Amino acid sequence: MATLRMRRPSSALFSPLRATSSSVSLRWRVMLLAMSMVAMVVVLMAVASYLLVSTALYRDVDKQLNDRANLLIGSGLLSVDPRRAIEGTAYSADVNAKLIFPGLITFSATQQGQTIPYGAPEQAVTRGELEQSLRTVNHQRVLALRLDNGSTLIMAKSLDPTDTVLRRLGWVLLIVGGVGVAVAAAAGAVVAGTGLRPVARLTDAAERVARTDDLRPIAVTGSDELARLTISFNTMLRALAESRDRQARLVTDAGHELRTPLTSLRTNTELLMAAMQPGAPRLPDEEMEALQLDVIAQIEELSTLVGDLVDLARGDGADIVHEPVDMVEVVEGALERVRRRRNDIEFDVVMQPWQVYGDAAGLSRAVLNLLDNAAKWSPSGTTVSVRLAQVDAAHAELVISDRGPGIPPAERDLVFERFYRATPARGMPGSGLGLAIVKQVVLKHGGAIKVEETESGAVVDGNPAPGTSMHVLLPGRPGPVRSPSMGDTTGRRNSVPNEREISVDSQSPPAAWHPS
């Protein structure tokens, strides 16, 4: 188990915590754990078996002594002919007997080289202090009984056969237990190797990623915890691969898009510098002014492109603060900025109060991009329609419609791709990132976006102008009712009050709303 050691620093700087881990591999730890658990069980079972068998054997010896004594007493020979009765026990090779009468008259029969113990317990029975005694001494089980006639019968049985059986049992248990522990160790090694094979694959995959940047997922087998770990690892690999692909695509596309304006800017700057050299022919004022305006326009184009790239990179990140956002305020702020750039068009605005929990800066940029697109493609003197209305208990729809040339149906899905520009837009300034930013922001807020025509067959100044309507669906809840005294800074605007407080239970789009 890893241990953390913390040292008190002697200076103002703190030393980092150092983690130390065991050098024993996980496979060995699993094998040792299985082996130790089996060894513990084997030891417990062996001890229990030994105790049970030894207890049973000693009880059997005690029963044999009592049976022999009772048989001898019941025969009556001890009263009729005690010598003959005691000598008859000599025919049993494992039992010795002694009969002691008052006055220390003793009859005994023992095997060659054996003696019958006569200690304090037996003496207490002889004196009448005890009725009987039973003990183990000198590898013998000794039973002493006081008879009715005042004599004492002492019988002893050797425990050598019993001890031999117990010794053999001990060796058998030791051998069987050792074999069991060895088998458990081998089984633990096999199980650990098989069970940890997915972990080994994960380790190999992680090392492969670190060594070669190969983010291919690994195969998933089964449905256990290790399979879930593998699935999580594959999910991480996919996220890394997607992040790397996004970065590579962004760098490639950005390099491609930046190359043209930078080349043009460099050419114009070199022309200006050459014209300002002493002795150089002077350019006409009209050409000089056009060249300067071209440089300024290219700088603005580069600034817009860099800003869009920053917004895309920011949208891909996770460090975004979410908070309640008033969509009416977001639209009003964007309208103020667009009207300063296009004061030759009108804005027809009708909005219901609506609140979204999300990124205020991202939502503001998305709405500004939509309004900028609508204003850019709207002919002078036309009207851009802005509608924000609740469509169900948990969703509101923002619709921004212009009177421009529209987007061909085949390209309506492609306009949300990074750096893609629709056919009518290829002769106009722009980076091709605006709608990509809009889609990214909308999807991150659980919404959806689709493109439709504003009015099929419409004509403006003799040119086809079906227009484009951007429909954005956003989850949220009705916002606070705004007072009319707050003023109107967006042109013609109507606010539809809605005083209901509805909690958002679902962020799935309504069934009737299908993004293109």
C-alpha positions as semicolon CSV with decimal commas, in nm:
position;residue;x (nm);y (nm);z (nm)
1;M;0,000;0,000;0,000
2;A;0,131;0,343;-0,087
3;T;0,236;0,560;0,204
4;L;0,271;0,934;0,215
5;R;0,545;1,101;0,413
6;M;0,523;1,467;0,495
7;R;0,829;1,660;0,612
8;R;0,817;1,997;0,775
9;P;1,012;2,235;0,549
10;S;1,296;2,433;0,695
11;S;1,240;2,718;0,451
12;A;0,944;2,899;0,302
13;L;0,918;2,645;0,024
14;F;0,725;2,325;0,086
15;S;0,868;1,996;-0,023
16;P;0,629;1,790;-0,236
17;L;0,472;1,478;-0,092
18;R;0,651;1,163;-0,198
19;A;0,454;0,845;-0,255
20;T;0,628;0,513;-0,212
21;S;0,474;0,191;-0,335
22;S;0,562;-0,174;-0,301
23;S;0,801;-0,316;-0,558
24;V;0,607;-0,644;-0,557
25;S;0,394;-0,680;-0,869
26;L;0,017;-0,701;-0,850
27;R;0,026;-1,060;-0,983
28;W;0,260;-1,165;-0,702
29;R;0,048;-0,983;-0,446
30;V;-0,264;-1,166;-0,566
31;M;-0,079;-1,498;-0,561
32;L;0,062;-1,433;-0,212
33;L;-0,281;-1,328;-0,089
34;A;-0,442;-1,647;-0,222
35;M;-0,160;-1,858;-0,082
36;S;-0,174;-1,694;0,260
37;M;-0,552;-1,726;0,279
38;V;-0,536;-2,096;0,186
39;A;-0,248;-2,148;0,428
40;M;-0,451;-1,987;0,705
41;V;-0,750;-2,209;0,628
42;V;-0,526;-2,518;0,607
43;V;-0,363;-2,441;0,942
44;L;-0,699;-2,385;1,108
45;M;-0,842;-2,704;0,960
46;A;-0,529;-2,903;1,051
47;V;-0,530;-2,779;1,410
48;A;-0,902;-2,845;1,441
49;S;-0,865;-3,193;1,291
50;Y;-0,571;-3,278;1,515
51;L;-0,754;-3,162;1,827
52;L;-1,071;-3,349;1,735
53;V;-0,885;-3,673;1,659
54;S;-0,664;-3,653;1,968
55;T;-0,965;-3,582;2,190
56;A;-1,150;-3,877;2,038
57;L;-0,849;-4,109;2,084
58;Y;-0,798;-4,008;2,447
59;R;-1,168;-4,056;2,515
60;D;-1,143;-4,401;2,361
61;V;-0,848;-4,485;2,592
62;D;-1,048;-4,366;2,893
63;K;-1,345;-4,573;2,782
64;Q;-1,126;-4,884;2,745
65;L;-0,984;-4,835;3,097
66;N;-1,329;-4,791;3,247
67;D;-1,470;-5,089;3,057
68;R;-1,183;-5,315;3,168
69;A;-1,216;-5,199;3,528
70;N;-1,593;-5,248;3,531
71;L;-1,555;-5,590;3,370
72;L;-1,302;-5,692;3,632
73;I;-1,515;-5,560;3,917
74;G;-1,831;-5,714;3,778
75;S;-1,672;-6,059;3,748
76;G;-1,640;-6,085;4,129
77;L;-1,294;-6,233;4,104
78;L;-1,145;-5,942;4,292
79;S;-1,327;-6,057;4,603
80;V;-1,279;-6,432;4,555
81;D;-0,926;-6,456;4,420
82;P;-0,772;-6,108;4,378
83;R;-0,428;-6,243;4,286
84;R;-0,563;-6,453;4,001
85;A;-0,786;-6,169;3,884
86;I;-0,498;-5,920;3,868
87;E;-0,258;-6,168;3,710
88;G;-0,517;-6,234;3,438
89;T;-0,476;-5,879;3,314
90;A;-0,114;-5,958;3,224
91;Y;-0,239;-6,128;2,909
92;S;-0,327;-5,784;2,771
93;A;-0,015;-5,625;2,627
94;D;-0,122;-5,265;2,674
95;V;-0,288;-5,267;3,017
96;N;-0,125;-5,293;3,361
97;A;-0,322;-5,342;3,684
98;K;-0,265;-5,309;4,059
99;L;-0,494;-5,386;4,353
100;I;-0,414;-5,229;4,690
101;F;-0,589;-5,350;5,008
102;P;-0,590;-5,168;5,339
103;G;-0,272;-5,255;5,525
104;L;-0,074;-5,204;5,198
105;I;-0,133;-5,558;5,067
106;T;-0,075;-5,520;4,696
107;F;-0,135;-5,741;4,394
108;S;0,002;-5,618;4,060
109;A;0,052;-5,738;3,704
110;T;0,269;-5,534;3,466
111;Q;0,434;-5,581;3,131
112;Q;0,807;-5,628;3,123
113;G;0,992;-5,303;3,177
114;Q;0,675;-5,113;3,272
115;T;0,560;-4,972;3,604
116;I;0,228;-4,843;3,724
117;P;0,250;-4,480;3,840
118;Y;0,144;-4,430;4,200
119;G;0,138;-4,062;4,280
120;A;-0,062;-3,817;4,483
121;P;-0,398;-3,868;4,303
122;E;-0,379;-4,246;4,344
123;Q;-0,272;-4,212;4,708
124;A;-0,569;-3,983;4,771
125;V;-0,801;-4,254;4,635
126;T;-0,628;-4,515;4,852
127;R;-0,682;-4,301;5,164
128;G;-1,046;-4,260;5,075
129;E;-1,019;-3,890;5,000
130;L;-1,130;-3,943;4,638
131;E;-1,361;-4,197;4,480
132;Q;-1,155;-4,207;4,161
133;S;-0,884;-4,028;3,969
134;L;-0,783;-4,016;3,603
135;R;-0,465;-3,862;3,470
136;T;-0,185;-3,887;3,212
137;V;0,169;-3,946;3,335
138;N;0,480;-4,103;3,177
139;H;0,297;-4,164;2,845
140;Q;0,032;-4,364;3,034
141;R;-0,331;-4,305;3,111
142;V;-0,385;-4,397;3,478
143;L;-0,728;-4,475;3,632
144;A;-0,770;-4,527;4,010
145;L;-1,103;-4,653;4,156
146;R;-1,200;-4,708;4,522
147;L;-1,396;-5,033;4,562
148;D;-1,673;-5,109;4,810
149;N;-1,447;-5,332;5,021
150;G;-1,206;-5,042;5,075
151;S;-0,946;-5,165;4,826
152;T;-0,815;-4,952;4,538
153;L;-0,795;-5,071;4,179
154;I;-0,538;-4,894;3,963
155;M;-0,524;-4,958;3,590
156;A;-0,279;-4,798;3,345
157;K;-0,279;-4,806;2,966
158;S;0,021;-4,704;2,756
159;L;-0,034;-4,406;2,522
160;D;0,245;-4,502;2,281
161;P;0,002;-4,641;2,017
162;T;-0,213;-4,330;2,047
163;D;0,088;-4,099;2,021
164;T;0,207;-4,291;1,715
165;V;-0,131;-4,240;1,546
166;L;-0,126;-3,869;1,632
167;R;0,227;-3,827;1,499
168;R;0,129;-3,992;1,173
169;L;-0,180;-3,774;1,156
170;G;0,035;-3,465;1,209
171;W;0,266;-3,561;0,924
172;V;-0,028;-3,633;0,695
173;L;-0,188;-3,297;0,776
174;L;0,143;-3,119;0,722
175;I;0,202;-3,283;0,384
176;V;-0,157;-3,236;0,268
177;G;-0,155;-2,875;0,388
178;G;0,174;-2,803;0,214
179;V;0,045;-2,952;-0,109
180;G;-0,275;-2,750;-0,071
181;V;-0,080;-2,427;-0,021
182;A;0,137;-2,505;-0,324
183;V;-0,170;-2,578;-0,536
184;A;-0,331;-2,256;-0,410
185;A;-0,019;-2,060;-0,504
186;A;-0,019;-2,211;-0,852
187;A;-0,392;-2,151;-0,893
188;G;-0,350;-1,796;-0,764
189;A;-0,075;-1,732;-1,018
190;V;-0,292;-1,868;-1,300
191;V;-0,600;-1,676;-1,188
192;A;-0,398;-1,359;-1,136
193;G;-0,239;-1,393;-1,477
194;T;-0,575;-1,453;-1,644
195;G;-0,765;-1,192;-1,445
196;L;-0,498;-0,925;-1,483
197;R;-0,453;-0,979;-1,854
198;P;-0,686;-0,683;-1,933
199;V;-0,480;-0,470;-1,695
200;A;-0,167;-0,578;-1,881
201;R;-0,334;-0,477;-2,207
202;L;-0,422;-0,140;-2,055
203;T;-0,064;-0,098;-1,939
204;D;0,070;-0,188;-2,283
205;A;-0,177;0,052;-2,444
206;A;-0,080;0,335;-2,209
207;E;0,289;0,273;-2,276
208;R;0,217;0,257;-2,649
209;V;0,035;0,591;-2,633
210;A;0,322;0,751;-2,442
211;R;0,580;0,605;-2,680
212;T;0,412;0,634;-3,021
213;D;0,099;0,855;-2,979
214;D;-0,103;0,559;-3,108
215;L;-0,458;0,616;-2,981
216;R;-0,623;0,302;-3,118
217;P;-0,875;0,155;-2,869
218;I;-0,819;-0,192;-2,725
219;A;-1,061;-0,484;-2,747
220;V;-1,318;-0,521;-2,467
221;T;-1,411;-0,869;-2,346
222;G;-1,667;-0,954;-2,080
223;S;-1,875;-0,719;-1,868
224;D;-1,696;-0,714;-1,534
225;E;-1,513;-0,432;-1,357
226;L;-1,202;-0,475;-1,573
227;A;-1,418;-0,453;-1,885
228;R;-1,567;-0,129;-1,752
229;L;-1,214;-0,003;-1,686
230;T;-1,121;-0,090;-2,044
231;I;-1,428;0,091;-2,176
232;S;-1,337;0,399;-1,970
233;F;-0,981;0,383;-2,101
234;N;-1,108;0,358;-2,459
235;T;-1,336;0,656;-2,396
236;M;-1,034;0,851;-2,277
237;L;-0,839;0,744;-2,586
238;R;-1,125;0,856;-2,811
239;A;-1,143;1,190;-2,632
240;L;-0,767;1,234;-2,673
241;A;-0,787;1,138;-3,039
242;E;-1,074;1,379;-3,101
243;S;-0,892;1,657;-2,918
244;R;-0,575;1,592;-3,118
245;D;-0,772;1,580;-3,443
246;R;-0,946;1,907;-3,356
247;Q;-0,614;2,071;-3,278
248;A;-0,452;1,940;-3,595
249;R;-0,751;2,043;-3,807
250;L;-0,763;2,385;-3,645
251;V;-0,391;2,443;-3,698
252;T;-0,408;2,324;-4,059
253;D;-0,717;2,527;-4,144
254;A;-0,589;2,832;-3,960
255;G;-0,257;2,814;-4,145
256;H;-0,440;2,786;-4,475
257;E;-0,675;3,076;-4,400
258;L;-0,403;3,301;-4,258
259;R;-0,164;3,248;-4,547
260;T;-0,365;3,447;-4,806
261;P;-0,439;3,763;-4,601
262;L;-0,087;3,765;-4,460
263;T;0,062;3,743;-4,809
264;S;-0,162;4,021;-4,933
265;L;-0,087;4,234;-4,627
266;R;0,286;4,181;-4,674
267;T;0,263;4,281;-5,041
268;N;0,069;4,598;-4,967
269;T;0,299;4,688;-4,680
270;E;0,604;4,643;-4,902
271;L;0,442;4,869;-5,165
272;L;0,376;5,137;-4,903
273;M;0,733;5,114;-4,773
274;A;0,875;5,130;-5,125
275;A;0,663;5,434;-5,207
276;M;0,790;5,611;-4,896
277;Q;1,159;5,557;-4,979
278;P;1,357;5,874;-5,073
279;G;1,369;5,919;-5,448
280;A;1,096;5,666;-5,516
281;P;0,822;5,767;-5,759
282;R;0,524;5,901;-5,569
283;L;0,196;5,716;-5,601
284;P;-0,115;5,915;-5,683
285;D;-0,317;6,015;-5,376
286;E;-0,609;5,799;-5,483
287;E;-0,391;5,489;-5,513
288;M;-0,215;5,564;-5,185
289;E;-0,549;5,602;-5,004
290;A;-0,683;5,282;-5,162
291;L;-0,368;5,097;-5,061
292;Q;-0,394;5,221;-4,702
293;L;-0,763;5,126;-4,684
294;D;-0,676;4,783;-4,822
295;V;-0,413;4,735;-4,549
296;I;-0,663;4,838;-4,280
297;A;-0,924;4,599;-4,422
298;Q;-0,675;4,314;-4,426
299;I;-0,575;4,386;-4,066
300;E;-0,943;4,383;-3,966
301;E;-0,989;4,054;-4,153
302;L;-0,691;3,906;-3,970
303;S;-0,823;4,034;-3,636
304;T;-1,162;3,878;-3,705
305;L;-1,004;3,548;-3,808
306;V;-0,781;3,536;-3,500
307;G;-1,077;3,623;-3,277
308;D;-1,282;3,344;-3,432
309;L;-0,997;3,098;-3,382
310;V;-0,967;3,202;-3,018
311;D;-1,343;3,157;-2,972
312;L;-1,327;2,809;-3,125
313;A;-1,036;2,711;-2,902
314;R;-1,214;2,856;-2,600
315;G;-1,530;2,665;-2,686
316;D;-1,336;2,337;-2,702
317;G;-1,202;2,391;-2,351
318;A;-1,368;2,308;-2,020
319;D;-1,285;2,625;-1,821
320;I;-1,620;2,795;-1,887
321;V;-1,826;2,956;-1,613
322;H;-2,198;2,876;-1,633
323;E;-2,452;3,116;-1,490
324;P;-2,812;3,229;-1,554
325;V;-2,814;3,431;-1,879
326;D;-3,096;3,665;-1,984
327;M;-3,136;3,603;-2,357
328;V;-3,325;3,931;-2,407
329;E;-3,022;4,122;-2,280
330;V;-2,792;3,912;-2,498
331;V;-2,994;3,988;-2,813
332;E;-3,022;4,358;-2,726
333;G;-2,647;4,389;-2,675
334;A;-2,573;4,217;-3,006
335;L;-2,827;4,434;-3,188
336;E;-2,662;4,752;-3,062
337;R;-2,328;4,646;-3,209
338;V;-2,475;4,532;-3,543
339;R;-2,679;4,849;-3,589
340;R;-2,368;5,061;-3,554
341;R;-2,219;4,872;-3,851
342;R;-2,539;4,854;-4,059
343;N;-2,758;5,155;-3,999
344;D;-2,918;5,122;-4,343
345;I;-3,138;4,826;-4,248
346;E;-3,422;4,788;-3,999
347;F;-3,464;4,531;-3,723
348;D;-3,809;4,396;-3,635
349;V;-3,772;4,252;-3,285
350;V;-4,029;4,059;-3,078
351;M;-3,900;3,877;-2,770
352;Q;-4,033;3,691;-2,470
353;P;-3,824;3,692;-2,151
354;W;-3,615;3,375;-2,148
355;Q;-3,332;3,261;-1,924
356;V;-3,063;3,007;-2,014
357;Y;-2,812;2,855;-1,773
358;G;-2,484;2,870;-1,959
359;D;-2,189;3,073;-2,086
360;A;-2,286;3,439;-2,128
361;A;-1,985;3,526;-2,345
362;G;-2,038;3,228;-2,574
363;L;-2,409;3,298;-2,617
364;S;-2,337;3,665;-2,688
365;R;-2,084;3,574;-2,957
366;A;-2,322;3,322;-3,116
367;V;-2,611;3,572;-3,136
368;L;-2,376;3,843;-3,265
369;N;-2,251;3,611;-3,541
370;L;-2,608;3,530;-3,647
371;L;-2,708;3,897;-3,655
372;D;-2,386;3,991;-3,838
373;N;-2,459;3,728;-4,103
374;A;-2,816;3,847;-4,143
375;A;-2,708;4,212;-4,169
376;K;-2,426;4,132;-4,413
377;W;-2,659;3,956;-4,657
378;S;-2,955;4,193;-4,625
379;P;-2,982;4,457;-4,901
380;S;-3,000;4,819;-4,792
381;G;-3,347;4,928;-4,685
382;T;-3,468;4,577;-4,599
383;T;-3,567;4,444;-4,258
384;V;-3,410;4,174;-4,044
385;S;-3,663;3,990;-3,828
386;V;-3,567;3,877;-3,476
387;R;-3,805;3,655;-3,278
388;L;-3,752;3,496;-2,936
389;A;-4,052;3,288;-2,824
390;Q;-4,120;3,003;-2,586
391;V;-4,218;2,683;-2,768
392;D;-4,281;2,453;-2,469
393;A;-4,223;2,436;-2,094
394;A;-3,848;2,391;-2,129
395;H;-3,747;2,544;-2,463
396;A;-3,747;2,875;-2,646
397;E;-3,672;2,941;-3,013
398;L;-3,464;3,230;-3,147
399;V;-3,534;3,299;-3,516
400;I;-3,326;3,552;-3,713
401;S;-3,446;3,605;-4,071
402;D;-3,292;3,815;-4,349
403;R;-3,383;3,902;-4,708
404;G;-3,058;3,793;-4,869
405;P;-2,992;3,545;-5,151
406;G;-3,039;3,248;-4,917
407;I;-2,841;2,927;-4,880
408;P;-2,884;2,639;-5,129
409;P;-3,053;2,338;-4,962
410;A;-2,755;2,113;-5,039
411;E;-2,523;2,342;-4,842
412;R;-2,737;2,411;-4,534
413;D;-2,565;2,146;-4,325
414;L;-2,219;2,233;-4,456
415;V;-2,231;2,601;-4,355
416;F;-2,173;2,496;-3,992
417;E;-1,840;2,329;-4,076
418;R;-1,522;2,517;-3,991
419;F;-1,391;2,736;-4,275
420;Y;-1,670;2,628;-4,509
421;R;-1,823;2,908;-4,714
422;A;-2,144;2,872;-4,911
423;T;-2,142;2,945;-5,284
424;P;-2,291;3,299;-5,259
425;A;-2,040;3,386;-4,981
426;R;-1,718;3,298;-5,160
427;G;-1,682;3,645;-5,307
428;M;-1,750;3,817;-4,975
429;P;-1,511;3,888;-4,686
430;G;-1,520;3,649;-4,393
431;S;-1,340;3,358;-4,231
432;G;-1,601;3,085;-4,258
433;L;-1,591;3,033;-3,880
434;G;-1,891;3,235;-3,763
435;L;-2,159;2,968;-3,800
436;A;-1,919;2,698;-3,675
437;I;-1,888;2,900;-3,354
438;V;-2,267;2,935;-3,337
439;K;-2,323;2,561;-3,370
440;Q;-2,053;2,482;-3,114
441;V;-2,207;2,719;-2,857
442;V;-2,562;2,596;-2,920
443;L;-2,471;2,228;-2,888
444;K;-2,273;2,292;-2,568
445;H;-2,590;2,444;-2,419
446;G;-2,802;2,141;-2,509
447;G;-2,974;2,317;-2,798
448;A;-3,012;2,267;-3,173
449;I;-2,992;2,481;-3,486
450;K;-3,141;2,456;-3,834
451;V;-3,156;2,665;-4,154
452;E;-3,471;2,749;-4,353
453;E;-3,578;2,993;-4,622
454;T;-3,736;3,318;-4,507
455;E;-3,979;3,349;-4,800
456;S;-3,965;3,121;-5,100
457;G;-3,974;3,304;-5,433
458;A;-3,918;3,651;-5,285
459;V;-3,748;3,918;-5,501
460;V;-3,561;4,233;-5,390
461;D;-3,461;4,494;-5,651
462;G;-3,522;4,243;-5,926
463;N;-3,294;3,979;-5,769
464;P;-3,409;3,649;-5,613
465;A;-3,406;3,694;-5,236
466;P;-3,558;3,394;-5,059
467;G;-3,359;3,492;-4,750
468;T;-3,224;3,279;-4,472
469;S;-3,388;3,203;-4,136
470;M;-3,165;3,071;-3,861
471;H;-3,368;2,877;-3,600
472;V;-3,194;2,822;-3,266
473;L;-3,361;2,611;-2,998
474;L;-3,233;2,670;-2,643
475;P;-3,336;2,497;-2,318
476;G;-3,410;2,714;-2,017
477;R;-3,701;2,875;-1,839
478;P;-3,905;3,195;-1,865
479;G;-3,710;3,495;-1,744
480;P;-3,829;3,786;-1,529
481;V;-4,082;4,023;-1,688
482;R;-3,907;4,338;-1,813
483;S;-4,059;4,677;-1,745
484;P;-4,142;4,897;-2,051
485;S;-3,969;5,187;-1,877
486;M;-3,633;5,018;-1,931
487;G;-3,624;5,169;-2,281
488;D;-3,570;5,031;-2,629
489;T;-3,225;5,037;-2,783
490;T;-3,279;4,789;-3,063
491;G;-3,516;4,962;-3,297
492;R;-3,871;4,836;-3,312
493;R;-3,916;4,585;-3,032
494;N;-4,210;4,428;-2,855
495;S;-4,171;4,233;-2,534
496;V;-4,428;3,962;-2,466
497;P;-4,465;3,922;-2,088
498;N;-4,470;3,578;-1,937
499;E;-4,504;3,552;-1,560
500;R;-4,503;3,174;-1,522
501;E;-4,215;3,015;-1,334
502;I;-4,150;2,677;-1,495
503;S;-3,880;2,443;-1,371
504;V;-3,685;2,270;-1,645
505;D;-3,726;1,892;-1,617
506;S;-3,599;1,801;-1,962
507;Q;-3,368;1,954;-2,218
508;S;-3,470;1,732;-2,508
509;P;-3,608;1,925;-2,809
510;P;-3,985;1,919;-2,864
511;A;-4,111;1,651;-3,098
512;A;-4,223;1,902;-3,363
513;W;-3,880;2,069;-3,386
514;H;-3,643;1,893;-3,626
515;P;-3,307;2,054;-3,701
516;S;-3,187;2,027;-4,056
